[in-house]
Amino acid sequence: MYQRIDGSQWRHVWVVSDIHGCYQWLMDELKRRHFNPYEDLLISVGDLIDRGPDSVSCLALMHEKWFRAVRGNHEQMALDSLQDNDFALWTMNGGIWFARLESGQQKRALTLLEECRTLPLIIEITCANGLNVIAHADYPSEEYAWNKPVSEQRVLWDRNRLMGFMVGKGQGIRGADHFWFGHTPLDKRYDFNNLHYIDTGAVFDGYFTLAQLQ
C-alpha cells in the first residue's frame, strides 16, 4: 500500500495531475518546464489510462526511471475487469480503448495493466518543501502515519473530504506537510490547509497541473 521515496536523490521533483492517456501532451508540458529525465522525478496521482488517445504509452511510463505513480481508480477498474472478466463498468468509464487495440498491442497492454497491481496506493516523499504524501482520491484518516492501515476503496474513490471543503467544512490532515490528490476534475487547483487537489481535467478540455515539490 505504501512506498517511500527519498527526494534528495533528485534535482527537481514534480507531481502531476491525472494523465488519462494524454501522453504527448504530458511530454510537451515536461519539455516546457525543462524536465531532465536524468536528474528529475515526476510522480503521478494516478489514472494513467482511459479517455485519452494513448493509454498504452502512459502505462509504459511505469518503466521509466524518472517516473513513479500511485494507483488510480481507473487502473483498479481495469484490474477488476480483467480479474472478473466483466468489462461493463470499465468500458463505460473510458476503457473502450483496450477492446479496440490490435492483438499485439492488446497483449502488451495486458502485461502493463497487470504491472499496475504493483503500484502503491500511497507514496511518501521527503522533499525541499517537507514531507509529502501522494494518493489518488483521499487519505482517509485525520492523521497520516507510515504503513497505517486505511481503506483502499476510499484512497481510490472517496470525494467526501473534498466536497466538505467546497462548502466550507473540514480541516487538514496531521502527520505530513503536504497531501496531493487527483481523481476529481476541477476548474483549477484547490488548496485547503495542507491538502492540494490538482486534477484540472486535462482530458476534459482542461489542463495539466504540475506542482514542483523541489
Secondary structure as GFF3:
##gff-version 3
##sequence-region A 1 214
A	DSSP	beta_strand	2	6	.	.	.	ID=ss1
A	DSSP	three_ten_helix	7	9	.	.	.	ID=ss2
A	DSSP	beta_strand	13	16	.	.	.	ID=ss3
A	DSSP	alpha_helix	23	32	.	.	.	ID=ss4
A	DSSP	beta_strand	41	44	.	.	.	ID=ss5
A	DSSP	alpha_helix	55	60	.	.	.	ID=ss6
A	DSSP	three_ten_helix	61	63	.	.	.	ID=ss7
A	DSSP	beta_strand	67	69	.	.	.	ID=ss8
A	DSSP	alpha_helix	73	84	.	.	.	ID=ss9
A	DSSP	alpha_helix	88	90	.	.	.	ID=ss10
A	DSSP	pi_helix	91	95	.	.	.	ID=ss11
A	DSSP	alpha_helix	96	100	.	.	.	ID=ss12
A	DSSP	alpha_helix	103	115	.	.	.	ID=ss13
A	DSSP	three_ten_helix	116	118	.	.	.	ID=ss14
A	DSSP	beta_strand	122	127	.	.	.	ID=ss15
A	DSSP	beta_strand	130	135	.	.	.	ID=ss16
A	DSSP	alpha_helix	152	157	.	.	.	ID=ss17
A	DSSP	alpha_helix	160	166	.	.	.	ID=ss18
A	DSSP	beta_strand	178	181	.	.	.	ID=ss19
A	DSSP	beta_strand	190	192	.	.	.	ID=ss20
A	DSSP	beta_strand	195	197	.	.	.	ID=ss21
A	DSSP	three_ten_helix	202	204	.	.	.	ID=ss22
A	DSSP	beta_strand	210	212	.	.	.	ID=ss23
###
